[in-house]
Amino acid sequence: MRLISSNKKESLELKKHVGLIHSVNKLSLLERKIANALLFNAYEMLLTKTEHQIHISDLANLIGYDSNDHKVLKKSLMSLISTVMEWNILDKDLKGKEVWVASSMLADAKIDGPICTYSYSKRMCELCHHPEFYARLNLKELSEFKSAYGIALYENCVRYKNIPQTPWFDLSLFKKLMGVEKGKYETFRDLNKRVISPAVKEVNAYSSIQVKPEYEKSGRVVNRIKFHIDHGSEKKQEAIAQLNNNENTLVSRLMNHYGFSAVAAKQLLNEYSEAYLLEKMSVIESSTSYVTGKIENLAKYFEKALKDNFQAPKSSKSAVNQVTESTRKNKLEQKVIEQRKEEYSAYQRKIILDVYQNMPEKEKKEIDKQFEKAIKETAYYRSYITKGGIQDPLVCDRFVDFIKSNRKDIVNSFLSFAEFCKI
């Protein structure tokens, strides 16, 4: 029994809503592949059928899954049901308003023999069915990817291939789009080593586009990133050869050093990114238990490290350095805020004095009379009388405060502080 038509198999192109691409989620490599394959299978019937079916072998072919271990597929389906997708964090609706939507990727799923039956929420169906704004994803290309970061970068770049560059992404937003967990890869060096570089290599090797990152810096700190996109394939074979070599080396290391079978090693590569596997190897091999030979079953210990996301222990020095860096950043941010507040006060002062100078003479005299009365019992009154009204800087400061307190019509004409900071 085969539930995907031959014509559909030939095209293998999915029109995926950009809101779903520019979404906050932490899907694994296998979960991303399955999500795209199931959507591809159900695409034309999203609004006409409440349930959809796919043969397990068809699903495996679409995602490049060459194992008979269906437990892994079931685990991924459960994750798609429990994972909340939050979008759209980049685009706006046609009226220019920010739109926030959240839904699980799948509403439910069932595997009965060789058939997988699944359904979507009403919101997800409406979003995904013939979207006005979409990216064309090639499932054949997606099936070749080895990491969730690679797929995430491909999906977020391919939409812009005709421009041909992405918009600038703040690093915090970029990490969300790539599915990087909060608090992970805080330094750009780690982010580049574990996420950006491996993802770029995969996109260039496995897809029809070539991407090259460009960075925007403030001093020595990288603040934003964008990607230039090329259709050329001159370096494609070189990129593929390099990735294949990396994969073969990792499989060999898992087999010879950690004691996994060839099938189990390749299964780990299907479930986890190369960067994540190497990270956990580094954590284990630098641990005291490993160095002293106290780990009896290295394969099981490694699997637990992957599942529980083992982290390298922090020294007191690194903790102090982290606090110091955080304090430095806070002080810098506070300095910037204080500077902007001073600029905002100068902006308000200028508006008030400009309005005052352009008032009709009668209104101006009434303001002078009220202000004089307000400061008559203060030390500023003498300066006001002897130094020509509000020309004295200290008196002028009091005058500005007086207007702020008594002329709400003028105050209401100011930009808010938040609006002013955007200028």
Residue, then its C-alpha position, 0 to 999 in steps of 0.5 A: m500500500r502506497l499513499i503518496s502519488s507518483n507525480k507528487k514523489e517526482s516533484l518533492e517540493l513543499k511550499k512552507h509558510v514563512g511564518l512556520i520557518h521563522s518560528v521559535n522551536k527546538l526540534s531535532l534533526l529527525e523531528r524537522k525532517i518528519a514535520n516537513a515530510l508529513l506536511f508535504n504528504a497532507y498539503e493538498m488536503l489540509l482543509t478537506k480532511t481532518e486526518h491524513q495517512i502515510h505508509i511508514s516506508d514512504l515516510a522513511n524514504l522522504i526523510g532518508y531514514d534507513s533504519n527499521d527501528h520504528k521506536v525512534l519514529k514514534k518518539s519523534l512523533m510524540s515530540l511533534i505533538s508536545t512541542v509548541m511552535e511559536w511564530n511569526i517572529l520576523d514577518k507581519d501581516l498585510k496590515g503591518k501588525e505583528v501577528w503572534v500564533a502558537s500551536s503544536m506541530l501535530a495534534d495527534a498521531k497513530i501507527d497501526g501496522p505500516i500506516c501512520t495516521y495523523s492530524y493538525s490543529k485548525r490553526m495549523c491547517e489554515l496557516c499551511h494550506h496554500p500560503e501567500f508567503y512561502a519558501r519552496l523546500n526540496l524534500k530530497e535535499l532536506s533528507e541529506f542534511k545531518s543536523a537540525y542547524g543545517i536544515a534550519l539555516y537552509e529553510n531560513c535562507v532559501r526563501y531569499k534566494n532570488i534577492p539574493q541575501t537574507p535580512w540582518f538578524d540580531l544574534s539573539l533572534f538568529k539563535k531562536l530561528m536556529g533552535v539553539e537552547k537559551g543559555k547555550y553558546e553565549t560567546f560568538r566563538d562557540l556559536n560560530k564553531r558549533v552552529i554557524s560554520p557546520a550549518v553553512k557547510e551542510v547547506n553548501a553541500y546538500s542544497s541547490i544554494q550556496v550561502k556565505p555569512e556576513y557579520e556586523k560588529s560593534g567594536r570587536v563584538v558581533n551583533r548581527i548576521k546575514f547570509h549572501i546566497d548564490h545559485g552556483s555549484e562550483k564548490k559543491q563537490e568540495a563541500i560534499a567531500q569535506l562533509n562526507n570525510n567528517e561523517n566517516t571520521l565520526v562514525s569510525r570514532l563512535m565504533n572504534h573508541y566508544g564501542f558502537s556498531a556501524v548501524a548504531a553509530k549512523q543512527l546517532l548521526n541521524e538523531y543528533s548533529e555532528a556538533y552536538l556529538l563532538e561536544k558530548m565527546s569533549v565533555i566525557e573525554s575531559s571528565t575525571s571519570y574518563v581520565t581515571g578509567k572509571i567508566e565501565n560501559l562507554a557507549k551507554y555513558f555516551e548515550k546518557a550524556l546525549k540524552d541528559n545533555f551533560q555539561a562540562p563542570k565550571s571552575s570558580k574562575s570561569a564562574v567569576n569571569q562570567v559574572t565579571e563579563s555580565t557586570r561589564k555588559n550591564k554597566l555598558e548598557q546602563k551607560v548607554i541608557e543614561q546617555r540616551k536619557e540626557e539626549y531625551s532631556a535635551y530634546q524635550r528642552k528644545i521643544i519647550l523653548d521653541v514652542y515658547q518662543n513662537m507663542p502669541e505675545k499675550e500667551k507668552k506674558e501669561i506664562d511668564k506671570q505664572f512662572e514668576k509666581a511659581i519661583k518668587e519664594t525661591a533662590y532663582y527669582r533674583s536671577y530671573i529678575t536681574k539676568g533677563g528672564i529665562q536666559d540664565p541656565l539654572v532659571c531655564d532648567r526651572f522653566v522647563d520643569f514648570i512647563k512639563s508640570n503645567r502644560k500637558d498640551i506641550v508635553n503630549s507632543f513629545l515622542s515617548f522615550a522608547e520612540f525617541c530611542k528608535i531615531 
